[in-house]
């Protein structure tokens, strides 16, 4: 299972939110590159880089952070936030991303999402499937829908999607464990590479997700709050 550390960006700084609420913003480091280098130094190969300004404003805002991390580390970067056109995707890949995550477009403009999937291929495009009370949420978690998370993921798997990041927003930033039962339910009916996100706060959580069949696990606040060390995570790689 891939161990992936989240780096969320607002105003060029490394931050974390709780349940996606921008009013809970806490700055952990003024320099995301420093965080990225610490991740790499501990033997972790993957990061999930999220442009929270971009997600909120519906346009890429923090491309320079991506360029800097990609240019000065060998980390494999998945980038998300503010992607609204194929040109945006090319910009992000040219800046050094290995994969991109798109969630809002997958819900609001499925034809465009499928065009991206066709042009990029299934290895480069990750379906962002964030939910609250099992309903898909978009726009940096500021907009809710009535689309069921299981049918959302299942529909796109049938259309060729290989990877999905699934975040239970109620768990995000709470440090009380992930939605393992939800992931088991999804994987019990959909054969997809599922990356778990939200609430992971212990090695036991990671082991449970691995046992559930998750392809990856994204850890964020637990690292920044000292619940899990990068050294511990490096041993899980």
GUDO-112163 format. One line per field, with one value per atom (N, C-alpha, C): residue number from 1; residue in one letter; atom name; x, y negated, z. Coordinates in steps of 0.001 Angstrom, whole numbers, padded with zeros to 6 digits. Layout:
<atoms>
i [NUM, ...] $
aa [A, ...] $
at [CA, ...] $
x [X, ...] $
y [Y, ...] $
z [Z, ...] $
</atoms>
This chain:
<atoms>
i [1, 1, 1, 2, 2, 2, 3, 3, 3, 4, 4, 4, 5, 5, 5, 6, 6, 6, 7, 7, 7, 8, 8, 8, 9, 9, 9, 10, 10, 10, 11, 11, 11, 12, 12, 12, 13, 13, 13, 14, 14, 14, 15, 15, 15, 16, 16, 16, 17, 17, 17, 18, 18, 18, 19, 19, 19, 20, 20, 20, 21, 21, 21, 22, 22, 22, 23, 23, 23, 24, 24, 24, 25, 25, 25, 26, 26, 26, 27, 27, 27, 28, 28, 28, 29, 29, 29, 30, 30, 30, 31, 31, 31, 32, 32, 32, 33, 33, 33, 34, 34, 34, 35, 35, 35, 36, 36, 36, 37, 37, 37, 38, 38, 38, 39, 39, 39, 40, 40, 40, 41, 41, 41, 42, 42, 42, 43, 43, 43, 44, 44, 44, 45, 45, 45, 46, 46, 46, 47, 47, 47, 48, 48, 48, 49, 49, 49, 50, 50, 50, 51, 51, 51, 52, 52, 52, 53, 53, 53, 54, 54, 54, 55, 55, 55, 56, 56, 56, 57, 57, 57, 58, 58, 58, 59, 59, 59, 60, 60, 60, 61, 61, 61, 62, 62, 62, 63, 63, 63, 64, 64, 64, 65, 65, 65, 66, 66, 66, 67, 67, 67, 68, 68, 68, 69, 69, 69, 70, 70, 70, 71, 71, 71, 72, 72, 72, 73, 73, 73, 74, 74, 74, 75, 75, 75, 76, 76, 76, 77, 77, 77, 78, 78, 78, 79, 79, 79, 80, 80, 80, 81, 81, 81, 82, 82, 82, 83, 83, 83, 84, 84, 84, 85, 85, 85, 86, 86, 86, 87, 87, 87, 88, 88, 88, 89, 89, 89, 90, 90, 90, 91, 91, 91, 92, 92, 92, 93, 93, 93, 94, 94, 94, 95, 95, 95, 96, 96, 96, 97, 97, 97, 98, 98, 98, 99, 99, 99, 100, 100, 100, 101, 101, 101, 102, 102, 102, 103, 103, 103, 104, 104, 104, 105, 105, 105, 106, 106, 106, 107, 107, 107, 108, 108, 108, 109, 109, 109, 110, 110, 110, 111, 111, 111, 112, 112, 112, 113, 113, 113, 114, 114, 114, 115, 115, 115, 116, 116, 116, 117, 117, 117, 118, 118, 118, 119, 119, 119, 120, 120, 120, 121, 121, 121, 122, 122, 122, 123, 123, 123, 124, 124, 124, 125, 125, 125, 126, 126, 126, 127, 127, 127, 128, 128, 128, 129, 129, 129, 130, 130, 130, 131, 131, 131, 132, 132, 132, 133, 133, 133, 134, 134, 134, 135, 135, 135, 136, 136, 136, 137, 137, 137, 138, 138, 138, 139, 139, 139, 140, 140, 140, 141, 141, 141, 142, 142, 142, 143, 143, 143, 144, 144, 144, 145, 145, 145, 146, 146, 146, 147, 147, 147, 148, 148, 148, 149, 149, 149, 150, 150, 150, 151, 151, 151, 152, 152, 152, 153, 153, 153, 154, 154, 154, 155, 155, 155, 156, 156, 156, 157, 157, 157, 158, 158, 158, 159, 159, 159, 160, 160, 160, 161, 161, 161, 162, 162, 162, 163, 163, 163, 164, 164, 164, 165, 165, 165, 166, 166, 166, 167, 167, 167, 168, 168, 168, 169, 169, 169, 170, 170, 170, 171, 171, 171, 172, 172, 172, 173, 173, 173, 174, 174, 174, 175, 175, 175, 176, 176, 176, 177, 177, 177, 178, 178, 178, 179, 179, 179, 180, 180, 180, 181, 181, 181, 182, 182, 182, 183, 183, 183, 184, 184, 184, 185, 185, 185, 186, 186, 186, 187, 187, 187, 188, 188, 188, 189, 189, 189, 190, 190, 190, 191, 191, 191, 192, 192, 192, 193, 193, 193, 194, 194, 194, 195, 195, 195, 196, 196, 196, 197, 197, 197, 198, 198, 198, 199, 199, 199, 200, 200, 200, 201, 201, 201, 202, 202, 202, 203, 203, 203, 204, 204, 204, 205, 205, 205, 206, 206, 206, 207, 207, 207, 208, 208, 208, 209, 209, 209, 210, 210, 210, 211, 211, 211, 212, 212, 212, 213, 213, 213, 214, 214, 214, 215, 215, 215, 216, 216, 216, 217, 217, 217, 218, 218, 218, 219, 219, 219, 220, 220, 220, 221, 221, 221, 222, 222, 222, 223, 223, 223, 224, 224, 224, 225, 225, 225, 226, 226, 226, 227, 227, 227, 228, 228, 228, 229, 229, 229, 230, 230, 230, 231, 231, 231, 232, 232, 232, 233, 233, 233, 234, 234, 234, 235, 235, 235, 236, 236, 236, 237, 237, 237] $
aa [X, X, X, X, X, X, X, X, X, X, X, X, X, X, X, X, X, X, X, X, X, X, X, X, X, X, X, X, X, X, X, X, X, X, X, X, X, X, X, X, X, X, X, X, X, X, X, X, X, X, X, X, X, X, X, X, X, X, X, X, X, X, X, X, X, X, X, X, X, X, X, X, X, X, X, X, X, X, X, X, X, X, X, X, X, X, X, X, X, X, X, X, X, X, X, X, X, X, X, X, X, X, X, X, X, X, X, X, X, X, X, X, X, X, X, X, X, X, X, X, X, X, X, X, X, X, X, X, X, X, X, X, X, X, X, X, X, X, X, X, X, X, X, X, X, X, X, X, X, X, X, X, X, X, X, X, X, X, X, X, X, X, X, X, X, X, X, X, X, X, X, X, X, X, X, X, X, X, X, X, X, X, X, X, X, X, X, X, X, X, X, X, X, X, X, X, X, X, X, X, X, X, X, X, X, X, X, X, X, X, X, X, X, X, X, X, X, X, X, X, X, X, X, X, X, X, X, X, X, X, X, X, X, X, X, X, X, X, X, X, X, X, X, X, X, X, X, X, X, X, X, X, X, X, X, X, X, X, X, X, X, X, X, X, X, X, X, X, X, X, X, X, X, X, X, X, X, X, X, X, X, X, X, X, X, X, X, X, X, X, X, X, X, X, X, X, X, X, X, X, X, X, X, X, X, X, X, X, X, X, X, X, X, X, X, X, X, X, X, X, X, X, X, X, X, X, X, X, X, X, X, X, X, X, X, X, X, X, X, X, X, X, X, X, X, X, X, X, X, X, X, X, X, X, X, X, X, X, X, X, X, X, X, X, X, X, X, X, X, X, X, X, X, X, X, X, X, X, X, X, X, X, X, X, X, X, X, X, X, X, X, X, X, X, X, X, X, X, X, X, X, X, X, X, X, X, X, X, X, X, X, X, X, X, X, X, X, X, X, X, X, X, X, X, X, X, X, X, X, X, X, X, X, X, X, X, X, X, X, X, X, X, X, X, X, X, X, X, X, X, X, X, X, X, X, X, X, X, X, X, X, X, X, X, X, X, X, X, X, X, X, X, X, X, X, X, X, X, X, X, X, X, X, X, X, X, X, X, X, X, X, X, X, X, X, X, X, X, X, X, X, X, X, X, X, X, X, X, X, X, X, X, X, X, X, X, X, X, X, X, X, X, X, X, X, X, X, X, X, X, X, X, X, X, X, X, X, X, X, X, X, X, X, X, X, X, X, X, X, X, X, X, X, X, X, X, X, X, X, X, X, X, X, X, X, X, X, X, X, X, X, X, X, X, X, X, X, X, X, X, X, X, X, X, X, X, X, X, X, X, X, X, X, X, X, X, X, X, X, X, X, X, X, X, X, X, X, X, X, X, X, X, X, X, X, X, X, X, X, X, X, X, X, X, X, X, X, X, X, X, X, X, X, X, X, X, X, X, X, X, X, X, X, X, X, X, X, X, X, X, X, X, X, X, X, X, X, X, X, X, X, X, X, X, X, X, X, X, X, X, X, X, X, X, X, X, X, X, X, X, X, X, X, X, X, X, X, X, X, X, X, X, X, X, X, X, X, X, X, X, X, X, X, X, X, X, X, X, X, X, X] $
at [N, CA, C, N, CA, C, N, CA, C, N, CA, C, N, CA, C, N, CA, C, N, CA, C, N, CA, C, N, CA, C, N, CA, C, N, CA, C, N, CA, C, N, CA, C, N, CA, C, N, CA, C, N, CA, C, N, CA, C, N, CA, C, N, CA, C, N, CA, C, N, CA, C, N, CA, C, N, CA, C, N, CA, C, N, CA, C, N, CA, C, N, CA, C, N, CA, C, N, CA, C, N, CA, C, N, CA, C, N, CA, C, N, CA, C, N, CA, C, N, CA, C, N, CA, C, N, CA, C, N, CA, C, N, CA, C, N, CA, C, N, CA, C, N, CA, C, N, CA, C, N, CA, C, N, CA, C, N, CA, C, N, CA, C, N, CA, C, N, CA, C, N, CA, C, N, CA, C, N, CA, C, N, CA, C, N, CA, C, N, CA, C, N, CA, C, N, CA, C, N, CA, C, N, CA, C, N, CA, C, N, CA, C, N, CA, C, N, CA, C, N, CA, C, N, CA, C, N, CA, C, N, CA, C, N, CA, C, N, CA, C, N, CA, C, N, CA, C, N, CA, C, N, CA, C, N, CA, C, N, CA, C, N, CA, C, N, CA, C, N, CA, C, N, CA, C, N, CA, C, N, CA, C, N, CA, C, N, CA, C, N, CA, C, N, CA, C, N, CA, C, N, CA, C, N, CA, C, N, CA, C, N, CA, C, N, CA, C, N, CA, C, N, CA, C, N, CA, C, N, CA, C, N, CA, C, N, CA, C, N, CA, C, N, CA, C, N, CA, C, N, CA, C, N, CA, C, N, CA, C, N, CA, C, N, CA, C, N, CA, C, N, CA, C, N, CA, C, N, CA, C, N, CA, C, N, CA, C, N, CA, C, N, CA, C, N, CA, C, N, CA, C, N, CA, C, N, CA, C, N, CA, C, N, CA, C, N, CA, C, N, CA, C, N, CA, C, N, CA, C, N, CA, C, N, CA, C, N, CA, C, N, CA, C, N, CA, C, N, CA, C, N, CA, C, N, CA, C, N, CA, C, N, CA, C, N, CA, C, N, CA, C, N, CA, C, N, CA, C, N, CA, C, N, CA, C, N, CA, C, N, CA, C, N, CA, C, N, CA, C, N, CA, C, N, CA, C, N, CA, C, N, CA, C, N, CA, C, N, CA, C, N, CA, C, N, CA, C, N, CA, C, N, CA, C, N, CA, C, N, CA, C, N, CA, C, N, CA, C, N, CA, C, N, CA, C, N, CA, C, N, CA, C, N, CA, C, N, CA, C, N, CA, C, N, CA, C, N, CA, C, N, CA, C, N, CA, C, N, CA, C, N, CA, C, N, CA, C, N, CA, C, N, CA, C, N, CA, C, N, CA, C, N, CA, C, N, CA, C, N, CA, C, N, CA, C, N, CA, C, N, CA, C, N, CA, C, N, CA, C, N, CA, C, N, CA, C, N, CA, C, N, CA, C, N, CA, C, N, CA, C, N, CA, C, N, CA, C, N, CA, C, N, CA, C, N, CA, C, N, CA, C, N, CA, C, N, CA, C, N, CA, C, N, CA, C, N, CA, C, N, CA, C, N, CA, C, N, CA, C, N, CA, C, N, CA, C, N, CA, C, N, CA, C, N, CA, C, N, CA, C, N, CA, C, N, CA, C, N, CA, C, N, CA, C, N, CA, C, N, CA, C, N, CA, C, N, CA, C, N, CA, C, N, CA, C, N, CA, C, N, CA, C, N, CA, C, N, CA, C, N, CA, C, N, CA, C, N, CA, C, N, CA, C, N, CA, C, N, CA, C, N, CA, C, N, CA, C, N, CA, C, N, CA, C, N, CA, C, N, CA, C, N, CA, C, N, CA, C] $
x [000836, 000000, 000868, 000525, 001270, 001019, 002086, 001987, 002188, 001189, 001185, 000990, 001867, 001724, 001097, 000112, -000591, 000146, 000254, 000721, -000360, -001079, -002149, -001630, -001947, -001361, -002426, -002216, -002959, -001934, -001991, -001062, 000391, 000675, 002046, 002589, 001760, 002198, 001548, 002225, 001722, 000742, -000513, -001567, -002354, -003213, -004229, -005539, -006621, -007959, -008590, -009683, -010471, -011805, -012121, -013348, -013515, -012395, -012446, -012877, -012977, -013446, -012274, -012346, -011255, -011058, -012064, -011943, -011093, -010788, -009963, -008502, -008142, -006787, -005709, -004728, -003568, -002316, -001435, -000192, 000836, 001398, 002394, 003807, 003931, 005261, 005120, 005946, 005921, 006515, 007269, 007988, 007628, 006703, 006317, 007486, 008485, 009641, 010383, 010493, 011137, 010391, 009064, 008245, 008471, 008469, 008663, 010011, 011045, 012372, 012424, 011734, 011668, 010958, 009902, 009177, 010109, 010793, 011708, 012846, 013371, 014497, 014144, 012865, 012424, 011971, 012299, 012047, 010636, 009874, 008515, 008589, 007896, 008047, 006897, 005758, 004558, 004001, 003563, 002829, 001570, 000585, -000686, -000677, -000419, -000278, -001587, -002206, -003524, -003463, -003873, -003974, -005358, -005424, -006721, -007256, -006361, -006797, -007434, -006804, -007311, -008663, -008822, -010101, -011218, -010902, -011906, -012243, -011215, -011395, -011603, -011526, -011781, -010782, -009544, -008438, -007135, -006128, -004846, -004225, -003818, -003256, -001814, -001440, -000145, 000773, 000825, 001644, 003132, 003569, 004987, 005451, 004542, 004884, 005149, 004298, 004493, 005818, 006094, 007342, 008560, 008506, 009651, 009883, 008803, 008949, 009385, 008772, 009128, 010561, 010999, 012338, 013451, 013116, 014160, 014030, 013075, 012982, 012672, 012725, 012345, 010991, 010233, 008928, 007969, 007130, 006067, 004840, 004439, 003438, 002103, 001062, -000317, -000832, -001314, -001743, -003238, -003873, -005295, -005630, -006759, -007231, -007224, -008409, -008528, -008396, -008382, -008233, -009577, -009610, -010871, -010799, -009613, -009469, -008324, -008311, -007216, -005892, -005950, -004748, -004200, -005105, -004669, -003889, -004381, -003709, -002307, -002188, -000875, 000067, -000449, 000353, 000895, 000036, 000417, 001428, 001214, 002177, 003524, 003490, 004735, 005481, 004723, 005325, 005890, 005617, 006247, 005341, 004019, 003116, 003195, 002993, 002965, 001532, 000629, -000790, -001563, -002816, -003693, -004978, -005562, -006846, -007905, -008984, -010097, -011385, -012065, -013307, -014494, -014347, -015470, -015944, -015003, -015361, -016045, -015603, -016207, -017693, -018090, -019506, -020242, -019639, -020350, -020277, -019218, -019053, -018442, -019226, -018683, -018136, -018681, -018171, -016740, -016477, -015128, -014180, -014616, -013788, -013424, -014401, -014138, -013187, -013268, -012311, -010904, -010767, -009464, -008965, -009837, -009453, -008978, -009694, -009339, -007986, -007754, -006534, -005313, -005530, -004411, -004110, -005153, -004998, -005252, -005596, -006061, -004966, -003695, -002618, -002390, -002780, -002462, -003599, -004830, -005986, -006637, -006724, -007357, -008719, -009725, -011056, -011093, -011363, -011553, -012987, -013144, -014481, -014615, -014888, -015011, -016485, -016784, -018194, -018458, -019701, -020181, -021551, -021707, -022931, -023224, -022136, -022203, -022574, -022690, -023017, -021764, -021560, -020364, -020353, -019179, -018992, -017910, -018040, -017101, -016690, -015898, -015526, -014779, -013758, -013036, -013907, -014880, -015811, -016801, -016947, -017880, -019249, -019339, -020592, -020968, -022203, -022674, -023629, -023790, -024678, -025531, -026405, -027202, -026726, -025502, -024943, -024323, -024753, -024219, -022788, -021930, -020507, -020234, -020969, -020733, -021099, -022234, -022637, -021723, -021247, -020324, -019048, -018455, -017221, -017484, -018575, -018905, -019134, -019838, -020108, -018811, -017879, -016635, -015693, -015757, -014965, -015419, -016712, -017237, -016839, -016444, -016038, -014516, -013794, -012353, -011461, -012040, -011208, -010517, -009235, -008452, -008197, -008045, -007714, -008768, -009040, -009886, -009361, -009410, -009157, -010513, -010791, -012071, -011832, -012386, -012270, -013643, -013770, -014964, -014704, -015364, -015080, -015278, -016241, -016478, -015291, -014488, -013322, -012081, -012067, -010859, -010415, -009165, -008596, -009034, -009825, -010342, -009443, -008536, -007579, -008269, -009418, -010183, -010398, -009544, -009638, -010367, -010021, -010628, -011938, -012602, -013875, -013606, -012954, -012566, -013772, -014867, -016068, -016603, -016572, -017021, -016122, -014818, -013883, -014064, -014330, -014603, -015858, -016862, -018107, -017869, -017121, -016826, -016046, -014984, -014127, -014807, -015861, -016616, -017470, -017727, -018569, -017894, -016788, -016096, -014612, -014106, -012690, -011907, -011451, -010763, -009601, -008604, -007480, -007924, -008299, -008864, -007802, -007669, -006736, -007564, -007316, -008084, -007515, -008407, -007976, -008937, -008365, -009194, -009209, -008726, -008848, -007746, -006820, -005760, -004863, -004713, -003951, -003024, -002939, -002079, -001626, -000593, -000136, -001237, -001991, -003112, -004115, -004417, -005320, -004785, -003483, -002850, -002931, -002659, -002736, -004159, -005147, -006544, -006915, -006422, -006706, -006018, -004810, -004100, -004872, -005340, -006112, -007432, -007993, -009258, -009089, -007829, -007564, -007305, -007097, -006822, -005465, -005393, -004152, -003207, -003767, -002955, -003649, -002872, -003421, -002750, -003564, -003052, -003083, -001922, -001812, -001439, -002170, -001913, -001731, -002834, -002767, -002025, -002134, -001443, 000058, 000613, 002034, 002339, 001531, 001808, 001555, 000665, 000378, 001217, 002102, 002999, 002397, 001216, 000609, 001329, 001807, 002601, 003856, 005009, 006235, 006526, 007270, 007675, 008555, 009318, 010138, 009268, 008185, 007247, 006616, 006205, 005570, 006543, 007787, 008800, 008985, 008810, 008932, 007785, 006671, 005512, 005593, 006603, 006712, 007339] $
y [001202, 000000, -001248, -002179, -003434, -004293, -004785, -005776, -007140, -008014, -009308, -010395, -011372, -012472, -013669, -014271, -015424, -016717, -017559, -018929, -019841, -020515, -021423, -022850, -023587, -024916, -026012, -027028, -028294, -029417, -030302, -031428, -031012, -029868, -029404, -028729, -028572, -027997, -026634, -025805, -024482, -024606, -024215, -024383, -023079, -023041, -022002, -022651, -022068, -022476, -021327, -021612, -020575, -020478, -019282, -019026, -019991, -020432, -021285, -022710, -023096, -024440, -025418, -026380, -027342, -028216, -028344, -029133, -028439, -027158, -026409, -026350, -027111, -027054, -027205, -026309, -026395, -026236, -027199, -027162, -026332, -025322, -024465, -024772, -025292, -025636, -026674, -027698, -028750, -028267, -027178, -026694, -025229, -025001, -023626, -022777, -023396, -022633, -021991, -022690, -022132, -020885, -020949, -019795, -018648, -018955, -017926, -017237, -018002, -017410, -016498, -016875, -016017, -014705, -014792, -013589, -012678, -013242, -012456, -011865, -012626, -012164, -010952, -010735, -009605, -008412, -008433, -007282, -007178, -008258, -008282, -008862, -008221, -008593, -009415, -009431, -010025, -011162, -012233, -013297, -013647, -014099, -014589, -016089, -016853, -018307, -018968, -019674, -020250, -021776, -022375, -023829, -024236, -024524, -024853, -026186, -027130, -028388, -028091, -027202, -026833, -026156, -025245, -024552, -025534, -026497, -027478, -028457, -028897, -029930, -029370, -028032, -027337, -027720, -027927, -028142, -027859, -027387, -027065, -028329, -028257, -029435, -029226, -027977, -027739, -026851, -027126, -026323, -026416, -027546, -027718, -026771, -026432, -025463, -024095, -023710, -022452, -022460, -023516, -023612, -023481, -024121, -024108, -022706, -022070, -020735, -019719, -019783, -018851, -019058, -020310, -020614, -020284, -020228, -020075, -018813, -017936, -016606, -015599, -014325, -013278, -012662, -013360, -012861, -012708, -011690, -011488, -012247, -013249, -014212, -014017, -013889, -013954, -015344, -016074, -017459, -017602, -018371, -018647, -020057, -020553, -021877, -022881, -023309, -024369, -023946, -022655, -022169, -022288, -023051, -023293, -023101, -022848, -022662, -021711, -021194, -020310, -021074, -022353, -023190, -023275, -023319, -023305, -022038, -020913, -019640, -019632, -020117, -020166, -021071, -022197, -023106, -022398, -021639, -020945, -019832, -019077, -018022, -018625, -019717, -020382, -020925, -021226, -021733, -020612, -019350, -018236, -017233, -017401, -016428, -015092, -014003, -012659, -012219, -012625, -012354, -013614, -013684, -014768, -014164, -014857, -014443, -015454, -014956, -015822, -015273, -016105, -015685, -016524, -017840, -018733, -018562, -018529, -018392, -017056, -016008, -014684, -014703, -015579, -015669, -016687, -017851, -018937, -018871, -018239, -018156, -016807, -015737, -014391, -014190, -014902, -014770, -015289, -016396, -016944, -016012, -015471, -014529, -013323, -012810, -011654, -012010, -013240, -013695, -013676, -014151, -014121, -012697, -011796, -010403, -009786, -010081, -009546, -010074, -011367, -011995, -011697, -011604, -011389, -009913, -009100, -007693, -007481, -006256, -005969, -006015, -005992, -006056, -007469, -008462, -009841, -010595, -010099, -010826, -010057, -010707, -010119, -010768, -009948, -010468, -010913, -012191, -012690, -012426, -011613, -011227, -011560, -012820, -013294, -013339, -012933, -012835, -013250, -013620, -013885, -013227, -012374, -011564, -010801, -010270, -009438, -010217, -011519, -012332, -013070, -013076, -013677, -015186, -015694, -017125, -017638, -018895, -019460, -020883, -021516, -022916, -023179, -022329, -022497, -022184, -021287, -020825, -021911, -022909, -024000, -023773, -022795, -022539, -021063, -020818, -019451, -019035, -017735, -017206, -016098, -015532, -014398, -013088, -013120, -011935, -010994, -009734, -008736, -008371, -008292, -008061, -006717, -005689, -004363, -004319, -004881, -004881, -005797, -006880, -007804, -007078, -006369, -005631, -004481, -003758, -002610, -003034, -004150, -004648, -004937, -005600, -005973, -004781, -003821, -002608, -001912, -001874, -001221, -001963, -003229, -004043, -004086, -003346, -003246, -003856, -004478, -005047, -003928, -004104, -003087, -003454, -004760, -005229, -006204, -006117, -007119, -007425, -008695, -009105, -009365, -008657, -008826, -009404, -010577, -011243, -011380, -010905, -011174, -012490, -013545, -014888, -014999, -014267, -014325, -013782, -012944, -012363, -013233, -014068, -014793, -015751, -015596, -016484, -016211, -015169, -014891, -013959, -013250, -012361, -011277, -010801, -009788, -008520, -008334, -007136, -007375, -006593, -006744, -005981, -006157, -005463, -004091, -003235, -001920, -001101, -001186, -000425, -000859, -002166, -002676, -002154, -002161, -001683, -000195, 000572, 001999, 002203, 001383, 001480, 001176, 000109, -000268, 000835, 001304, 002313, 003669, 003859, 005099, 005181, 004028, 004024, 003408, 002680, 002035, 002400, 002985, 003345, 002151, 001310, 000081, -000141, -000886, -001246, -002417, -002109, -003120, -003650, -004965, -005649, -006292, -005853, -006340, -007661, -008553, -009856, -010349, -010914, -011491, -010694, -011297, -010702, -009774, -009430, -008479, -009085, -008358, -008931, -007933, -006701, -005695, -004659, -003916, -002816, -001769, -001551, -000606, -001001, -002287, -002755, -002351, -002540, -002207, -000704, 000091, 001550, 001998, 001358, 001703, 001381, 000250, -000139, 000801, 001221, 002188, 003507, 003948, 005189, 005076, 003875, 003650, 003684, 003581, 003641, 002307, 001260, -000056, -000059, -000743, -000821, -001862, -002839, -003897, -004515, -005246, -005969, -007331, -008371, -009733, -010164, -010570, -011015, -012491, -013280, -014714, -015235, -015592, -016269, -015460, -014134, -013294, -013532, -013813, -014115, -015479, -016461, -017833, -018054, -017237, -017350, -016383, -015616, -014735, -013422, -013074, -011786, -010628, -010896, -009936, -010654, -010012, -010629, -010171, -010972, -010584, -009343, -009171, -007971, -006727, -006807, -005681, -005377, -006420, -006228, -005652, -006088, -005573, -004068, -003560, -002120, -001331, -002029, -001382, -001321, -001976, -002045, -000769] $
z [000000, 000000, 000000, -000855, -000918, 000328, 000913, 001984, 001354, 001501, 000823, 001883, 001901, 002860, 002157, 002811, 002244, 002555, 001543, 001738, 001165, 002036, 001617, 001633, 000575, 000396, 000377, 001206, 001124, 001175, 000205, 000174, 000141, -000496, -000610, 000635, 001672, 002938, 003174, 003962, 004309, 005474, 005225, 006227, 006379, 007392, 007504, 007920, 007431, 007834, 008622, 009294, 009950, 009236, 008749, 007990, 006809, 006260, 005085, 005341, 006600, 006955, 006892, 005968, 005791, 007028, 007868, 009090, 010152, 009947, 010901, 010460, 009461, 008899, 009977, 009920, 010800, 009949, 010020, 009251, 010018, 009334, 009966, 009499, 008309, 007813, 006711, 006777, 005757, 004433, 004492, 003311, 003015, 002088, 001739, 001236, 000617, 000142, 001305, 002409, 003593, 004071, 004062, 004453, 003478, 002188, 001163, 001321, 001615, 001793, 003015, 004076, 005262, 004936, 004156, 003728, 002944, 001968, 001129, 001946, 002889, 003703, 004553, 004779, 005589, 004752, 003472, 002619, 002067, 002188, 001645, 000238, -000696, -002105, -002674, -001985, -002573, -001719, -002398, -001714, -002490, -001746, -002291, -002050, -003103, -003006, -003425, -002491, -002745, -002708, -003793, -003911, -003377, -002079, -001478, -001986, -002256, -002882, -004233, -004982, -006302, -006227, -005262, -005099, -004780, -003941, -003521, -004640, -005366, -006389, -007794, -007917, -009182, -010276, -009864, -010800, -010060, -010777, -010154, -009573, -008305, -007631, -007161, -006877, -006229, -007068, -008368, -009273, -008931, -008390, -008080, -006981, -006066, -005024, -005649, -006584, -007302, -008048, -008770, -009542, -008637, -007489, -006575, -005993, -005536, -004942, -005994, -007178, -008248, -008722, -008724, -009216, -008240, -006951, -005939, -005084, -005454, -004832, -005935, -005570, -006526, -006145, -005328, -004890, -006059, -005965, -006961, -006470, -007240, -006776, -007473, -006658, -007141, -006778, -007773, -007574, -007765, -006891, -007039, -006589, -007102, -006701, -007830, -008263, -009254, -010697, -010963, -012336, -013061, -014139, -014830, -016341, -016885, -018334, -018622, -019850, -020247, -020219, -020552, -020507, -019081, -018101, -016698, -016389, -016887, -016636, -017227, -018452, -019098, -018317, -017835, -017015, -015783, -015131, -013906, -014189, -015270, -015613, -016021, -016744, -017126, -015913, -014855, -013618, -012758, -013128, -012435, -011759, -011876, -011268, -011999, -011256, -011850, -012114, -011214, -011366, -010965, -011397, -010954, -010406, -009450, -008890, -009285, -009848, -010251, -009654, -008888, -008269, -008687, -008563, -008879, -010312, -011257, -012669, -012932, -012224, -012421, -012096, -011175, -010811, -011675, -011874, -012550, -014070, -014608, -016060, -016435, -016297, -016536, -017948, -018929, -020303, -020398, -019725, -019721, -018973, -017852, -017101, -017961, -018706, -019557, -020705, -021177, -022197, -021615, -020377, -019710, -019568, -019156, -018958, -020265, -021346, -022659, -023121, -022917, -023411, -022531, -021227, -020312, -020085, -020064, -019707, -018224, -017862, -016510, -015453, -015840, -014854, -014322, -015077, -014694, -014013, -014170, -013640, -012497, -011335, -010152, -009950, -009696, -009388, -007930, -007699, -006344, -005912, -004876, -004424, -002942, -002660, -001290, -000912, 000319, 000681, 002119, 002357, 003705, 003816, 004820, 004947, 003658, 003060, 001841, 000580, 000641, -000528, -001006, -002323, -002908, -002685, -002314, -002085, -003036, -003486, -004469, -004075, -004968, -004769, -003485, -003197, -001943, -000745, -000952, 000082, 000506, -000332, -000016, -000643, -001561, -002266, -002128, -001720, -001532, -002644, -002834, -003861, -003253, -004070, -003599, -004236, -004807, -005466, -004445, -004425, -003503, -003865, -002861, -003092, -003765, -003376, -003948, -005423, -005776, -007183, -008003, -007404, -008073, -008479, -007532, -007813, -008774, -008563, -009417, -010860, -011057, -012411, -013155, -012465, -013131, -013318, -012412, -012617, -013903, -014130, -015333, -016605, -016456, -017605, -017784, -016935, -017143, -016089, -015059, -013998, -013218, -012943, -012233, -010774, -010496, -009155, -008633, -007321, -006691, -005297, -004933, -003552, -002916, -001835, -001156, 000240, 000480, 001772, 002405, 003634, 004426, 005156, 004723, 005220, 006731, 007263, 008704, 009505, 008875, 009541, 009388, 008345, 007980, 009087, 009487, 010490, 011911, 012122, 013464, 014272, 013584, 014242, 015072, 014575, 015304, 014472, 013480, 012661, 011350, 010315, 008991, 008871, 007739, 007461, 006851, 007619, 007116, 006674, 007413, 007053, 005692, 005431, 004130, 003018, 003246, 002225, 001957, 003011, 002827, 001990, 002245, 001482, 000008, -000245, -001627, -002335, -001688, -002306, -002406, -001618, -001709, -002957, -003581, -004782, -006006, -005799, -006916, -006862, -007923, -007994, -008540, -007630, -008007, -007057, -007497, -006635, -005761, -004523, -003636, -002683, -002653, -001759, -000652, 000578, 001727, 002227, 002650, 003135, 004207, 005271, 006312, 007597, 008680, 009999, 010438, 009558, 009909, 010988, 012103, 013214, 013901, 013389, 014026, 013002, 013374, 012534, 012414, 013484, 013448, 012371, 012247, 011187, 009819, 009621, 008345, 008088, 009113, 008970, 008630, 009255, 008977, 007531, 007035, 005656, 004670, 005021, 004176, 004126, 005297, 005359, 004602, 004557, 003849, 002338, 001875, 000447, -000215, 000586, 000002, -000705, -001831, -002610, -002029, -001325, -000742, 000449, 001245, 002390, 002460, 002567, 002673, 004132, 004628, 006012, 006015, 006790, 006825, 008232, 008865, 010161, 011214, 011166, 012157, 012151, 010969, 010863, 011465, 011083, 011502, 012990, 013570, 015002, 015848, 015189, 015919, 016384, 015866, 016224, 015531, 014330, 013565, 013075, 013196, 012701, 011287, 010571, 009222, 009259, 010332, 010477, 010560, 011360, 011458, 010114, 009414, 008118, 007104, 007182, 006270, 006406, 007617, 007839, 007226, 006942, 006347, 004818, 004265, 002802, 002229] $
</atoms>
